[in-house]
Amino acid sequence: MPKLKIKKGDTVIVISGRDKGKTGEVLRAFPSENRVIVQGVAIARRHTRPRMGEPGGIVEKELKIHISNLAHVDPETGKPTRVGYKRLEDGRKVRFARRSGEVIDR
């Protein structure tokens, strides 16, 4: 399975596609497909029929988006950044923003 640098809970910005420039939080990651679901990005509308106990209408839901169309948001500047890895003094391996050097992992 491939290693993703984008994880659930990260704040990302869309760098290409119809939603270019939008930012949001990653709700779910699919490492085997190299795709994630981002809150408020790639929204599709589905028309549903009324069922027992459920009203009909137009339902909006987020679709999966490929990670090549996303970039991390730098915690300091709010601009897109690449991600690197480094070890801290206590031995933990953490992700950091290449633009500012700020640690992304909690």
N, C-alpha and C positions, 0 to 999 in steps of 0.2 A: 504494500500500500504506500502511495507517495506521501511525503511529509509536507504538510501545509504550514505556511508561516502565518496564515490568518486563522484565528480560532473564535469560538463562540464568545460573545461579549466584547469583541474588539470594535472600535470605531473605524469605519472605512469610508473612502470617497470613491465614486465611480469616475474612472478616467476615460472611458470610451463607451459608445453606445447611445441609445436614445435617452437614457437618464444621466448623461454626463454632467458632473458637477454636484450631484446629490450626495449627501452623506447620511449614514445611518449605522445602527448597531447590528452586528452579525447575530442572527437568531439561532441559526443551525448550520452546521458544516457537514459536507459530504465528501470526505477525503478520497474515496474511490473514484468519484466523478470530477474532482477538482472544482467543485461548485459549492456555493454557500447561499443562504437566504438572508437578505439584508432588509431590515425594517424600513418600509416606505419606499423601496426601490423595486423596479420591475413588477409593477402591479398589473394584474390581469382582472378583467371583470367577467363574471359568469352569471348568466341568467338562470335562476332556479325556479322550479315549480313549487307550489305549495304542497306540503305533505302533512301528515297527521301531526299536529302540534308545532309545526314549523311554518312560518309565513314564507311566501315566495318573494322574489325580488332580485335585485342585482347585488351579488356578493363580490367583494374585492379581496384578492389574496396575493401575497408576494410569491413570485416565481424564483427558481434557482438562477443564479448568475455566475458565470465563470470567473475564477479568481484572477485571470489575466486582465480582466476589465476593472479590477479594484486595486486600490493602494491604501496603505495604513495612513491614518491622520496623525501628524506629529502632535504629541501632547502639549508642546510649548507654543508652536506657531500656528497650528491648525491647517498646515499645508500637507500635501501628499509627501510621503517619505518611503524609502526602502527600509527593510528590516535586516538586522544583523544579530548574531549571537555572541555572547561573551560570558565568562565565568566571573562571579563575584568573589570577594575575599572569603566568604563562608562556604564556597564550593558550589553554589547553585548556578545552573546554566539559565540565563535569562535572555529575552529578546530586547533589543534596544533600537530606537529610531536613529537611522544613519544621519539624518539632517541635523539633529540637535544633540544626539548622544543620550537622550532621556530613556530610562528603562520603561518598557511597555508593560511587562508582566507585573502583576500585583505582588 
